[in-house]
Structures are given as C-alpha cells and as structure tokens.
C-alpha cells in the first residue's frame, strides 16, 4: 500500500470514529496497523475506539504503546487519564493528568477533568484551582461553574458556592442541579423562603426527582406553607411510593398529625444518605455534563 492510499485509509477510520461507527473504524485501523504497527496516530485512534466501547484495559495498552512512537506525549497522557477516569480509577487518572500538565499542556478539558478527579479524591482546594483555571479558558461553561460551586461547598465557602451556582444558572437557565444545591445551602442556614424558591425552580426543571419534591416540601412546611408542602410531599410519594420516610412526613404534615412535628421538621437526613445524595448528583453532573 502506497503512502497516499495508507493516509486515506487512516482518514477514513477517523471519519467513521467521529460518526460513532466504532466497529467499522476499528476494522480499518486494524488493517492500517497491520502494515504500520508503529504509527502513533493509529495506535491512539484504536485506543480511543476501545475506550469508547468500554474496553478500558485494552485502550490503556494502546495509548501506552503509542507513547513509544509519539512526540505528542501530552495528548496521549490526557487520553490515558481520561480512560482511567471513565474506568473509575481516579488515582491513576490523577497521575496521568499530572503528566499531561507537566508537559505544558493545559487545555480546557484537561483542567476540567483534573478538577473532577481532585474532587473525587477529596482534594477540594486543588479541585477549586483547576475549575478556576478551566474557567479562564472558557468562562461560559455552566458545568465548570456548577462543579466549582460543589467544591466550594466542601470547603464550607457557601457564599462563593451560591455565586458559582448562580453563574451556572445564568449561562444555562435550564440547568437544574445548581438550583437543588442552592436550596440545600439556604435550607441549612434556615432561610426557608429562599430554599423554597430554589426547590420550586429545581422541581420545575426536574419534575421526576422525588428528592427535589421532598426537600421542597420540607422548606415549604418550615415556612408555614402547610397546604403547599403537603402537595409537594404527595408528589414525592407519587414518584417514589416505596420510600417510607415520605409517608412518615406526610402523617405529620397532614392536619391533626402534630405529635412528632418538631422532631421531623428539624430532623437531618442521616449522614450516609447525604453523602450518597451528593455522590449520585456528582456522577450525574459528570456524565450529563460531559457534554450536556
């Protein structure tokens, strides 16, 4: 195969990959590599195909092999890190991203995912720095503002968290998650009116989330909007009738059931439930955001 035909073959594989036709793309890149086994671009492409089909260990091997023959090591380190991120191996992703950054590579995606990895590893101050740096590259990315807000919350800078969530909302008014987190901040400080407003916006954007309706109901009840709180709580029950806690609250909120009103009104969710909630929304934030 001459050089021109070989180049056209690799371009065809790239085009198929970009269209999401991974099987055909891999067949062509395999054919290309059978005669050009040390081509870093082709090895990298095969790694990308394998990563996108969930074959993370094989993808890692392809990226590492490509490193032997490439002068563009920073991008390959980024791909290795992103592969580890998708595989859920955050410490490995952190290491590869560090290699990419040390090679004078500082793309928006690298900074953004470096922030996500630092957050997942509990290094919240470092996550803040990466998200801030990513926003220098792209100040209009709502996902980065949202994750910056979450990081500020973890270091208890709640005023900055609210500002970050507000920026995310102003960029994307249909972005629901910042409203939920704003509501929880306001609720934790006893500002039930602002919490209710935030949860009202959240439930309008995410009407199938029972937790949103539950927290909305709690904020309404604490703000003495009893009838509205009952309606919100019934909505949570309608969405998730298997959650016994919702029915316990409804028994209190309905007229005539006031015996344990104060106990439930000020009861905090168990710590493990709160941590799980934050983790679930974080993961949703990552994969809905990844290119929301």
C-alpha positions in Angstrom: 0.0 0.0 0.0 1.5 3.4 -1.0 1.7 6.3 1.3 -1.3 8.2 -0.2 -3.6 5.1 0.0 -2.4 4.4 3.5 -3.1 8.1 4.6 -6.6 7.9 3.0 -7.3 4.6 4.9 -6.4 6.2 8.2 -8.5 9.3 7.4 -11.5 7.0 6.7 -11.1 5.3 10.1 -11.0 8.7 11.8 -14.2 9.8 9.9 -16.0 6.6 10.9 -14.9 7.1 14.5 -16.2 10.7 14.6 -19.6 9.4 13.3 -19.7 6.8 16.1 -19.2 3.8 13.9 -16.7 2.2 16.1 -16.8 -1.3 14.6 -16.0 -0.2 11.1 -13.5 2.3 12.3 -11.6 -0.4 14.2 -11.6 -2.8 11.3 -10.0 -0.2 9.1 -7.5 1.0 11.7 -6.6 -2.7 12.4 -5.9 -3.1 8.7 -3.8 0.1 8.7 -1.8 -1.1 11.7 -1.1 -4.4 10.1 1.3 -2.6 7.8 2.1 0.4 10.0 2.5 -1.1 13.5 4.5 1.9 14.9 2.2 4.7 13.8 1.3 6.6 17.0 -1.8 8.3 15.5 -3.3 4.9 14.5 -2.5 3.4 17.9 -4.1 6.4 19.6 -7.2 6.1 17.4 -7.5 2.4 18.3 -7.2 3.3 22.0 -10.0 5.9 21.6 -12.2 3.3 19.9 -11.6 0.8 22.7 -12.2 3.4 25.4 -15.5 4.4 23.8 -16.6 0.8 23.7 -15.7 0.3 27.4 -12.6 -1.8 26.9 -10.5 0.3 29.2 -7.6 -2.0 29.9 -7.1 -2.6 26.2 -7.4 1.1 25.5 -4.7 1.8 28.1 -2.4 -0.7 26.4 -2.9 1.1 23.1 -2.2 4.5 24.5 0.9 3.3 26.3 2.1 1.7 23.1 1.5 4.9 21.2 3.7 6.8 23.7 6.7 4.9 22.4 6.4 6.4 19.0 4.9 9.8 19.5 6.3 13.3 20.0 2.8 14.5 21.3 3.0 12.8 24.6 0.8 15.3 26.5 -2.3 14.4 24.5 -1.6 10.7 25.0 -1.2 11.3 28.7 -4.5 13.1 28.7 -6.2 10.2 26.9 -4.7 7.8 29.4 -6.1 9.9 32.2 -9.5 10.2 30.6 -9.6 6.5 30.0 -8.8 5.9 33.7 -11.4 8.5 34.7 -14.0 6.6 32.6 -12.8 3.4 34.2 -13.3 4.9 37.7 -9.7 4.7 38.7 -9.2 8.2 39.9 -5.8 8.0 41.4 -4.4 6.7 38.1 -6.3 9.4 36.2 -4.8 12.0 38.5 -1.3 10.7 37.8 -1.7 10.7 34.0 -3.4 14.1 34.0 -0.4 15.4 36.1 2.0 14.0 33.4 0.0 15.9 30.7 0.1 19.1 32.6 3.8 18.9 33.3 4.3 18.7 29.5 3.0 22.2 29.1 -0.4 21.0 28.1 -3.3 23.0 29.6 -6.5 22.5 27.5 -9.9 23.3 29.0 -10.8 19.6 29.0 -7.6 18.6 30.9 -8.2 21.3 33.5 -11.9 20.4 33.9 -11.4 16.7 34.3 -8.4 17.3 36.6 -10.8 19.2 38.8 -13.3 16.4 38.7 -10.7 13.9 39.7 -9.4 16.0 42.5 -13.0 16.4 43.8 -13.5 12.6 43.6 -10.2 12.1 45.6 -11.3 14.6 48.2 -8.7 17.3 47.3 -11.3 20.1 47.2 -8.9 23.0 47.3 -7.0 21.7 44.3 -10.3 21.0 42.5 -11.2 24.7 43.0 -7.9 25.8 41.4 -8.4 23.6 38.4 -12.0 24.6 37.9 -11.0 28.3 38.2 -8.2 27.7 35.6 -10.7 26.0 33.3 -13.0 29.0 33.5 -10.2 31.2 32.4 -10.2 29.1 29.2 -13.9 29.0 28.9 -15.8 31.3 31.3 -19.2 30.3 29.8 -19.1 26.7 30.7 -22.0 26.1 33.1 -20.8 22.6 34.1 -17.5 24.1 35.4 -19.3 26.7 37.4 -21.5 24.0 38.9 -18.6 21.8 39.9 -16.7 24.8 41.3 -19.8 25.5 43.4 -19.8 21.9 44.7 -16.1 22.2 45.6 -16.7 25.5 47.4 -19.4 23.8 49.5 -16.9 21.1 50.5 -14.6 23.7 52.0 -17.6 25.5 53.5 -17.3 28.6 51.4 -21.1 28.7 51.0 -21.3 32.3 49.7 -18.9 31.5 46.9 -20.8 28.3 46.2 -24.0 30.2 45.7 -22.3 32.6 43.4 -20.9 29.8 41.3 -24.3 28.1 41.1 -25.9 31.5 40.1 -23.3 31.8 37.3 -24.1 28.3 36.1 -27.8 29.1 36.0 -27.3 32.5 34.2 -25.3 30.7 31.5 -27.9 27.8 31.2 -31.3 28.6 32.7 -32.4 25.1 32.0 -29.6 23.6 34.2 -31.4 22.1 37.1 -28.8 20.8 39.6 -27.5 24.2 40.8 -31.0 25.0 42.0 -31.0 21.9 44.2 -27.7 22.7 45.8 -28.7 26.3 46.3 -31.8 25.1 48.1 -29.8 22.9 50.4 -27.5 25.7 51.3 -30.3 28.1 52.1 -32.1 25.3 54.0 -29.1 24.5 56.1 -28.9 28.2 57.2 -32.6 28.4 58.0 -33.6 30.6 55.1 -36.6 28.6 54.1 -38.1 31.2 51.8 -35.1 31.3 49.5 -34.8 27.5 49.9 -38.4 27.1 48.7 -37.8 29.3 45.7 -34.7 27.3 44.8 -36.5 24.0 45.1 -39.5 25.3 43.2 -37.2 26.1 40.3 -35.5 22.7 40.7 -38.7 20.7 40.6 -40.0 22.6 37.6 -36.8 21.6 35.7 -36.5 18.1 37.2 -40.2 17.1 37.9 -39.4 13.4 38.2 -36.9 13.7 41.1 -38.7 12.7 44.3 -35.8 14.1 46.5 -36.4 17.5 45.0 -40.1 17.4 45.9 -39.3 16.1 49.4 -36.8 18.9 50.1 -39.3 21.4 48.6 -42.0 20.1 50.9 -39.7 20.5 53.9 -38.8 24.1 53.1 -42.5 25.0 52.5 -43.6 23.4 55.7 -40.8 25.2 57.7 -42.0 28.5 56.0 -45.6 27.7 57.2 -46.9 27.0 53.7 -48.6 23.8 55.0 -51.0 23.0 52.2 -48.4 23.5 49.5 -45.9 21.4 51.5 -48.4 18.5 51.6 -49.0 18.7 47.8 -45.2 18.7 47.2 -44.8 15.7 49.6 -47.6 13.8 47.9 -45.8 14.4 44.6 -42.6 12.8 46.0 -44.7 9.8 47.2 -46.3 9.5 43.8 -42.9 9.3 42.1 -41.3 7.0 44.8 -44.1 5.3 46.8 -41.5 2.8 48.3 -39.8 5.5 50.4 -41.3 5.0 53.8 -39.8 8.3 55.1 -42.0 10.3 52.8 -45.1 8.8 54.3 -43.9 9.4 57.8 -43.5 13.1 57.0 -46.9 13.2 55.4 -48.5 11.7 58.5 -47.0 14.7 60.3 -47.9 17.4 57.7 -51.5 16.4 57.3 -53.8 18.3 59.7 -54.3 16.5 63.0 -50.9 14.8 63.0 -48.7 17.1 65.1 -47.4 14.8 67.8 -43.9 14.5 66.3 -44.0 17.7 64.2 -40.9 19.2 65.7 -38.9 16.0 65.7 -39.4 15.5 61.9 -39.3 19.2 60.9 -35.8 19.7 62.2 -34.5 16.2 61.6 -31.5 16.0 59.4 -31.0 13.3 56.8 -28.6 10.6 58.0 -25.0 11.4 57.1 -24.7 8.4 54.9 -27.8 9.4 52.9 -26.5 12.9 52.4 -23.1 11.6 51.2 -24.9 9.2 48.8 -27.0 12.0 47.5 -24.0 14.2 46.9 -22.2 11.4 45.2 -25.2 10.5 42.9 -25.6 14.1 41.8 -21.9 14.5 41.3 -21.8 11.4 39.0 -24.9 12.7 37.1 -23.1 16.1 37.0 -20.1 14.4 35.4 -21.9 12.3 32.8 -24.7 14.7 31.9 -22.3 17.5 31.9 -19.6 15.6 30.0 -21.2 17.3 27.1 -24.5 18.3 28.3 
